[in-house]
Amino acid sequence: MAQQLSASQLIDDLTAVIKDAESLLRVTAAQTGDKVEEIRARAQETVKNAKARLEDVEEQALERAKEIYGDADEYVRGNPWQAVGIAAGVGLLVGLLMSRR
């Protein structure tokens, strides 16, 4: 679960960095000079590559989520009474925790 939260946070952070970099590129569009153009070209390529990697990570995460859903669905269909028992136990725990507040 911590890994999923970290991956989710990483995706959010990378998305924010990409948006900031795109904004910076738009703001500096009027700047001229060989060095500026070279840096802008590198930055644009880096943003493009980061977007592609982010799309790959999101696609992999979606595929993994579908696999997990399929496994859970298969388990519940194969063991309906155990699934009901687990759900009841989790509900009981949540109810106990909420009643303490």
Summary of the structure (lengths in Angstrom):
residues: 101
radius of gyration: 23.0
end to end distance: 24.4
largest distance: 71.0
contacts: 212
relative contact order: 0.07
helix: 93%
strand: 0%
